[in-house]
Amino acid sequence: MPRRRSPPGGLTSPAADVYATAALARGADALDWLATLDGHAALLVDATGRARTTPNWPGTRLATSLHLG
């Protein structure tokens, strides 16, 4: 059975939704913009399945670009 827990760093679902919507609206520069948000990390997957992260994403030193799918 799934466990419920609080979001990391106290980020609420509505705030996450706002950032996700804004990133989608920003288009190509979304990752650069997300990287400026202090205290937040992001992982974006594009239409080809390529995953990219902000520099502070956990494990970024191991892989900053993956191909999913």
Biopython code that builds the backbone (N, CA, C, O; Angstrom):
import numpy as np
from Bio.PDB.StructureBuilder import StructureBuilder

atoms = [
    (1, "MET", "N", (0.841, -1.173, 0.000)),
    (1, "MET", "CA", (0.000, 0.000, 0.000)),
    (1, "MET", "C", (0.893, 1.245, 0.000)),
    (1, "MET", "O", (1.864, 1.297, 0.755)),
    (2, "PRO", "N", (0.585, 2.254, -0.834)),
    (2, "PRO", "CA", (1.404, 3.471, -0.876)),
    (2, "PRO", "C", (1.392, 4.195, 0.456)),
    (2, "PRO", "O", (0.397, 4.189, 1.180)),
    (3, "ARG", "N", (2.503, 4.810, 0.759)),
    (3, "ARG", "CA", (2.596, 5.606, 1.980)),
    (3, "ARG", "C", (2.426, 7.069, 1.631)),
    (3, "ARG", "O", (2.831, 7.521, 0.560)),
    (4, "ARG", "N", (1.830, 7.792, 2.537)),
    (4, "ARG", "CA", (1.722, 9.240, 2.365)),
    (4, "ARG", "C", (2.849, 9.892, 3.143)),
    (4, "ARG", "O", (3.171, 9.485, 4.259)),
    (5, "ARG", "N", (3.430, 10.887, 2.549)),
    (5, "ARG", "CA", (4.455, 11.649, 3.254)),
    (5, "ARG", "C", (4.425, 13.078, 2.740)),
    (5, "ARG", "O", (3.810, 13.367, 1.714)),
    (6, "SER", "N", (5.093, 13.969, 3.459)),
    (6, "SER", "CA", (5.081, 15.353, 3.024)),
    (6, "SER", "C", (6.041, 15.563, 1.864)),
    (6, "SER", "O", (7.035, 14.850, 1.728)),
    (7, "PRO", "N", (5.733, 16.544, 1.036)),
    (7, "PRO", "CA", (6.607, 16.845, -0.090)),
    (7, "PRO", "C", (7.980, 17.288, 0.395)),
    (7, "PRO", "O", (8.088, 17.877, 1.470)),
    (8, "PRO", "N", (9.035, 17.017, -0.375)),
    (8, "PRO", "CA", (10.369, 17.448, 0.037)),
    (8, "PRO", "C", (10.448, 18.966, 0.141)),
    (8, "PRO", "O", (9.890, 19.689, -0.685)),
    (9, "GLY", "N", (11.132, 19.425, 1.141)),
    (9, "GLY", "CA", (11.349, 20.852, 1.306)),
    (9, "GLY", "C", (10.089, 21.653, 1.571)),
    (9, "GLY", "O", (10.110, 22.878, 1.446)),
    (10, "GLY", "N", (8.998, 21.004, 1.930)),
    (10, "GLY", "CA", (7.778, 21.708, 2.248)),
    (10, "GLY", "C", (7.039, 22.262, 1.042)),
    (10, "GLY", "O", (6.076, 23.010, 1.209)),
    (11, "LEU", "N", (7.460, 21.916, -0.167)),
    (11, "LEU", "CA", (6.780, 22.390, -1.369)),
    (11, "LEU", "C", (5.395, 21.763, -1.426)),
    (11, "LEU", "O", (5.249, 20.546, -1.302)),
    (12, "THR", "N", (4.401, 22.584, -1.609)),
    (12, "THR", "CA", (3.038, 22.072, -1.663)),
    (12, "THR", "C", (2.657, 21.744, -3.096)),
    (12, "THR", "O", (3.265, 22.255, -4.036)),
    (13, "SER", "N", (1.672, 20.910, -3.264)),
    (13, "SER", "CA", (1.212, 20.563, -4.602)),
    (13, "SER", "C", (0.815, 21.790, -5.416)),
    (13, "SER", "O", (1.195, 21.882, -6.583)),
    (14, "PRO", "N", (0.061, 22.743, -4.846)),
    (14, "PRO", "CA", (-0.278, 23.924, -5.652)),
    (14, "PRO", "C", (0.953, 24.682, -6.131)),
    (14, "PRO", "O", (0.981, 25.158, -7.266)),
    (15, "ALA", "N", (1.976, 24.800, -5.277)),
    (15, "ALA", "CA", (3.201, 25.491, -5.699)),
    (15, "ALA", "C", (3.898, 24.713, -6.800)),
    (15, "ALA", "O", (4.385, 25.306, -7.762)),
    (16, "ALA", "N", (3.953, 23.406, -6.675)),
    (16, "ALA", "CA", (4.577, 22.575, -7.709)),
    (16, "ALA", "C", (3.814, 22.711, -9.020)),
    (16, "ALA", "O", (4.420, 22.767, -10.090)),
    (17, "ASP", "N", (2.494, 22.764, -8.941)),
    (17, "ASP", "CA", (1.682, 22.939, -10.142)),
    (17, "ASP", "C", (1.970, 24.275, -10.817)),
    (17, "ASP", "O", (2.034, 24.354, -12.043)),
    (18, "VAL", "N", (2.142, 25.321, -10.019)),
    (18, "VAL", "CA", (2.436, 26.646, -10.573)),
    (18, "VAL", "C", (3.775, 26.618, -11.301)),
    (18, "VAL", "O", (3.880, 27.126, -12.418)),
    (19, "TYR", "N", (4.798, 26.032, -10.683)),
    (19, "TYR", "CA", (6.110, 25.959, -11.328)),
    (19, "TYR", "C", (6.064, 25.106, -12.589)),
    (19, "TYR", "O", (6.678, 25.463, -13.595)),
    (20, "ALA", "N", (5.355, 23.998, -12.552)),
    (20, "ALA", "CA", (5.256, 23.123, -13.728)),
    (20, "ALA", "C", (4.539, 23.837, -14.868)),
    (20, "ALA", "O", (4.963, 23.747, -16.020)),
    (21, "THR", "N", (3.470, 24.535, -14.557)),
    (21, "THR", "CA", (2.719, 25.271, -15.580)),
    (21, "THR", "C", (3.569, 26.394, -16.169)),
    (21, "THR", "O", (3.601, 26.587, -17.384)),
    (22, "ALA", "N", (4.250, 27.127, -15.306)),
    (22, "ALA", "CA", (5.105, 28.217, -15.778)),
    (22, "ALA", "C", (6.241, 27.680, -16.644)),
    (22, "ALA", "O", (6.585, 28.288, -17.658)),
    (23, "ALA", "N", (6.824, 26.551, -16.256)),
    (23, "ALA", "CA", (7.912, 25.955, -17.047)),
    (23, "ALA", "C", (7.403, 25.556, -18.424)),
    (23, "ALA", "O", (8.083, 25.782, -19.425)),
    (24, "LEU", "N", (6.225, 24.971, -18.482)),
    (24, "LEU", "CA", (5.643, 24.577, -19.762)),
    (24, "LEU", "C", (5.412, 25.808, -20.639)),
    (24, "LEU", "O", (5.696, 25.777, -21.837)),
    (25, "ALA", "N", (4.902, 26.879, -20.055)),
    (25, "ALA", "CA", (4.640, 28.103, -20.807)),
    (25, "ALA", "C", (5.930, 28.756, -21.295)),
    (25, "ALA", "O", (5.943, 29.379, -22.356)),
    (26, "ARG", "N", (7.015, 28.618, -20.530)),
    (26, "ARG", "CA", (8.288, 29.238, -20.906)),
    (26, "ARG", "C", (8.942, 28.542, -22.085)),
    (26, "ARG", "O", (9.707, 29.160, -22.825)),
    (27, "GLY", "N", (8.650, 27.277, -22.263)),
    (27, "GLY", "CA", (9.212, 26.556, -23.408)),
    (27, "GLY", "C", (10.688, 26.235, -23.248)),
    (27, "GLY", "O", (11.113, 25.720, -22.214)),
    (28, "ALA", "N", (11.467, 26.542, -24.279)),
    (28, "ALA", "CA", (12.864, 26.114, -24.360)),
    (28, "ALA", "C", (13.737, 26.614, -23.208)),
    (28, "ALA", "O", (14.688, 25.930, -22.828)),
    (29, "ASP", "N", (13.445, 27.773, -22.649)),
    (29, "ASP", "CA", (14.297, 28.285, -21.567)),
    (29, "ASP", "C", (13.817, 27.871, -20.178)),
    (29, "ASP", "O", (14.309, 28.388, -19.175)),
    (30, "ALA", "N", (12.868, 26.948, -20.112)),
    (30, "ALA", "CA", (12.304, 26.539, -18.827)),
    (30, "ALA", "C", (13.362, 26.036, -17.854)),
    (30, "ALA", "O", (13.336, 26.402, -16.679)),
    (31, "LEU", "N", (14.281, 25.214, -18.312)),
    (31, "LEU", "CA", (15.278, 24.651, -17.404)),
    (31, "LEU", "C", (16.180, 25.738, -16.835)),
    (31, "LEU", "O", (16.513, 25.714, -15.650)),
    (32, "ASP", "N", (16.578, 26.696, -17.678)),
    (32, "ASP", "CA", (17.398, 27.803, -17.179)),
    (32, "ASP", "C", (16.639, 28.600, -16.117)),
    (32, "ASP", "O", (17.212, 28.985, -15.098)),
    (33, "TRP", "N", (15.352, 28.846, -16.358)),
    (33, "TRP", "CA", (14.533, 29.578, -15.392)),
    (33, "TRP", "C", (14.385, 28.791, -14.097)),
    (33, "TRP", "O", (14.542, 29.347, -13.010)),
    (34, "LEU", "N", (14.084, 27.497, -14.207)),
    (34, "LEU", "CA", (13.916, 26.671, -13.010)),
    (34, "LEU", "C", (15.186, 26.644, -12.167)),
    (34, "LEU", "O", (15.118, 26.565, -10.940)),
    (35, "ALA", "N", (16.335, 26.709, -12.816)),
    (35, "ALA", "CA", (17.612, 26.692, -12.089)),
    (35, "ALA", "C", (17.793, 27.941, -11.230)),
    (35, "ALA", "O", (18.596, 27.938, -10.296)),
    (36, "THR", "N", (17.053, 29.012, -11.537)),
    (36, "THR", "CA", (17.169, 30.244, -10.747)),
    (36, "THR", "C", (16.296, 30.227, -9.492)),
    (36, "THR", "O", (16.421, 31.115, -8.650)),
    (37, "LEU", "N", (15.430, 29.251, -9.355)),
    (37, "LEU", "CA", (14.536, 29.183, -8.196)),
    (37, "LEU", "C", (15.297, 28.620, -7.004)),
    (37, "LEU", "O", (15.578, 27.423, -6.943)),
    (38, "ASP", "N", (15.619, 29.470, -6.082)),
    (38, "ASP", "CA", (16.414, 29.092, -4.920)),
    (38, "ASP", "C", (15.743, 27.978, -4.122)),
    (38, "ASP", "O", (14.568, 28.076, -3.768)),
    (39, "GLY", "N", (16.493, 26.932, -3.847)),
    (39, "GLY", "CA", (15.993, 25.849, -3.015)),
    (39, "GLY", "C", (15.161, 24.810, -3.740)),
    (39, "GLY", "O", (14.582, 23.932, -3.101)),
    (40, "HIS", "N", (15.089, 24.889, -5.065)),
    (40, "HIS", "CA", (14.295, 23.926, -5.823)),
    (40, "HIS", "C", (15.148, 23.271, -6.900)),
    (40, "HIS", "O", (16.013, 23.911, -7.497)),
    (41, "ALA", "N", (14.899, 22.005, -7.138)),
    (41, "ALA", "CA", (15.576, 21.264, -8.203)),
    (41, "ALA", "C", (14.508, 20.766, -9.165)),
    (41, "ALA", "O", (13.357, 20.570, -8.775)),
    (42, "ALA", "N", (14.888, 20.563, -10.419)),
    (42, "ALA", "CA", (13.903, 20.129, -11.408)),
    (42, "ALA", "C", (14.511, 19.120, -12.369)),
    (42, "ALA", "O", (15.703, 19.157, -12.673)),
    (43, "LEU", "N", (13.664, 18.226, -12.834)),
    (43, "LEU", "CA", (14.007, 17.273, -13.883)),
    (43, "LEU", "C", (12.919, 17.397, -14.943)),
    (43, "LEU", "O", (11.735, 17.227, -14.652)),
    (44, "LEU", "N", (13.329, 17.694, -16.171)),
    (44, "LEU", "CA", (12.385, 17.841, -17.274)),
    (44, "LEU", "C", (12.643, 16.746, -18.298)),
    (44, "LEU", "O", (13.792, 16.385, -18.555)),
    (45, "VAL", "N", (11.585, 16.224, -18.875)),
    (45, "VAL", "CA", (11.697, 15.217, -19.934)),
    (45, "VAL", "C", (11.053, 15.813, -21.176)),
    (45, "VAL", "O", (9.887, 16.207, -21.146)),
    (46, "ASP", "N", (11.818, 15.882, -22.283)),
    (46, "ASP", "CA", (11.257, 16.483, -23.490)),
    (46, "ASP", "C", (10.483, 15.451, -24.320)),
    (46, "ASP", "O", (10.380, 14.286, -23.937)),
    (47, "ALA", "N", (9.952, 15.887, -25.435)),
    (47, "ALA", "CA", (9.094, 15.037, -26.261)),
    (47, "ALA", "C", (9.828, 13.822, -26.837)),
    (47, "ALA", "O", (9.197, 12.833, -27.212)),
    (48, "THR", "N", (11.157, 13.900, -26.907)),
    (48, "THR", "CA", (11.928, 12.763, -27.427)),
    (48, "THR", "C", (12.308, 11.771, -26.335)),
    (48, "THR", "O", (12.867, 10.711, -26.615)),
    (49, "GLY", "N", (11.997, 12.127, -25.074)),
    (49, "GLY", "CA", (12.343, 11.252, -23.961)),
    (49, "GLY", "C", (13.650, 11.613, -23.288)),
    (49, "GLY", "O", (14.083, 10.909, -22.376)),
    (50, "ARG", "N", (14.291, 12.692, -23.711)),
    (50, "ARG", "CA", (15.547, 13.121, -23.096)),
    (50, "ARG", "C", (15.250, 13.836, -21.783)),
    (50, "ARG", "O", (14.436, 14.758, -21.735)),
    (51, "ALA", "N", (15.913, 13.403, -20.730)),
    (51, "ALA", "CA", (15.741, 14.023, -19.413)),
    (51, "ALA", "C", (16.904, 14.968, -19.156)),
    (51, "ALA", "O", (18.064, 14.628, -19.387)),
    (52, "ARG", "N", (16.571, 16.166, -18.672)),
    (52, "ARG", "CA", (17.588, 17.147, -18.294)),
    (52, "ARG", "C", (17.251, 17.660, -16.902)),
    (52, "ARG", "O", (16.086, 17.706, -16.509)),
    (53, "THR", "N", (18.280, 18.042, -16.165)),
    (53, "THR", "CA", (18.081, 18.471, -14.781)),
    (53, "THR", "C", (18.706, 19.834, -14.524)),
    (53, "THR", "O", (19.580, 20.291, -15.260)),
    (54, "THR", "N", (18.233, 20.466, -13.460)),
    (54, "THR", "CA", (18.904, 21.661, -12.961)),
    (54, "THR", "C", (20.189, 21.194, -12.279)),
    (54, "THR", "O", (20.285, 20.038, -11.867)),
    (55, "PRO", "N", (21.178, 22.085, -12.158)),
    (55, "PRO", "CA", (22.465, 21.688, -11.569)),
    (55, "PRO", "C", (22.376, 21.110, -10.161)),
    (55, "PRO", "O", (23.240, 20.329, -9.763)),
    (56, "ASN", "N", (21.349, 21.479, -9.404)),
    (56, "ASN", "CA", (21.235, 20.998, -8.023)),
    (56, "ASN", "C", (20.377, 19.744, -7.890)),
    (56, "ASN", "O", (20.023, 19.359, -6.776)),
    (57, "TRP", "N", (20.040, 19.106, -8.997)),
    (57, "TRP", "CA", (19.268, 17.853, -8.933)),
    (57, "TRP", "C", (20.129, 16.787, -8.270)),
    (57, "TRP", "O", (21.310, 16.667, -8.596)),
    (58, "PRO", "N", (19.563, 16.003, -7.339)),
    (58, "PRO", "CA", (20.346, 14.949, -6.676)),
    (58, "PRO", "C", (20.957, 13.986, -7.696)),
    (58, "PRO", "O", (20.271, 13.507, -8.599)),
    (59, "GLY", "N", (22.233, 13.712, -7.545)),
    (59, "GLY", "CA", (22.921, 12.789, -8.454)),
    (59, "GLY", "C", (23.364, 13.425, -9.750)),
    (59, "GLY", "O", (23.778, 12.716, -10.667)),
    (60, "THR", "N", (23.292, 14.749, -9.857)),
    (60, "THR", "CA", (23.638, 15.437, -11.105)),
    (60, "THR", "C", (25.066, 15.143, -11.534)),
    (60, "THR", "O", (25.337, 15.063, -12.732)),
    (61, "ARG", "N", (25.974, 14.981, -10.603)),
    (61, "ARG", "CA", (27.360, 14.693, -10.974)),
    (61, "ARG", "C", (27.467, 13.382, -11.738)),
    (61, "ARG", "O", (28.362, 13.219, -12.569)),
    (62, "LEU", "N", (26.557, 12.439, -11.464)),
    (62, "LEU", "CA", (26.614, 11.145, -12.125)),
    (62, "LEU", "C", (26.044, 11.185, -13.538)),
    (62, "LEU", "O", (26.584, 10.552, -14.445)),
    (63, "ALA", "N", (24.962, 11.925, -13.724)),
    (63, "ALA", "CA", (24.345, 11.986, -15.050)),
    (63, "ALA", "C", (23.473, 13.223, -15.153)),
    (63, "ALA", "O", (22.457, 13.327, -14.466)),
    (64, "THR", "N", (23.858, 14.161, -16.004)),
    (64, "THR", "CA", (23.042, 15.364, -16.168)),
    (64, "THR", "C", (22.106, 15.218, -17.358)),
    (64, "THR", "O", (21.175, 16.008, -17.517)),
    (65, "SER", "N", (22.344, 14.223, -18.187)),
    (65, "SER", "CA", (21.472, 14.029, -19.344)),
    (65, "SER", "C", (21.267, 12.534, -19.548)),
    (65, "SER", "O", (22.231, 11.778, -19.672)),
    (66, "LEU", "N", (20.031, 12.123, -19.581)),
    (66, "LEU", "CA", (19.675, 10.717, -19.780)),
    (66, "LEU", "C", (18.732, 10.635, -20.955)),
    (66, "LEU", "O", (18.151, 11.643, -21.359)),
    (67, "HIS", "N", (18.575, 9.466, -21.500)),
    (67, "HIS", "CA", (17.532, 9.258, -22.495)),
    (67, "HIS", "C", (16.594, 8.212, -21.941)),
    (67, "HIS", "O", (16.994, 7.072, -21.707)),
    (68, "LEU", "N", (15.346, 8.593, -21.730)),
    (68, "LEU", "CA", (14.355, 7.679, -21.169)),
    (68, "LEU", "C", (13.440, 7.205, -22.287)),
    (68, "LEU", "O", (12.828, 8.021, -22.977)),
    (69, "GLY", "N", (13.344, 5.943, -22.464)),
    (69, "GLY", "CA", (12.374, 5.435, -23.418)),
    (69, "GLY", "C", (12.997, 4.850, -24.595)),
    (69, "GLY", "O", (12.298, 4.377, -25.492)),
]
sb = StructureBuilder()
sb.init_structure("model")
sb.init_model(0)
sb.init_chain("A")
sb.init_seg("    ")
for serial, (resi, resn, name, xyz) in enumerate(atoms, 1):
    if name == "N":
        sb.init_residue(resn, " ", resi, " ")
    sb.init_atom(name, np.array(xyz, "f"), 0.0, 1.0, " ", f" {name:<3s}", serial, name[0])
structure = sb.get_structure()
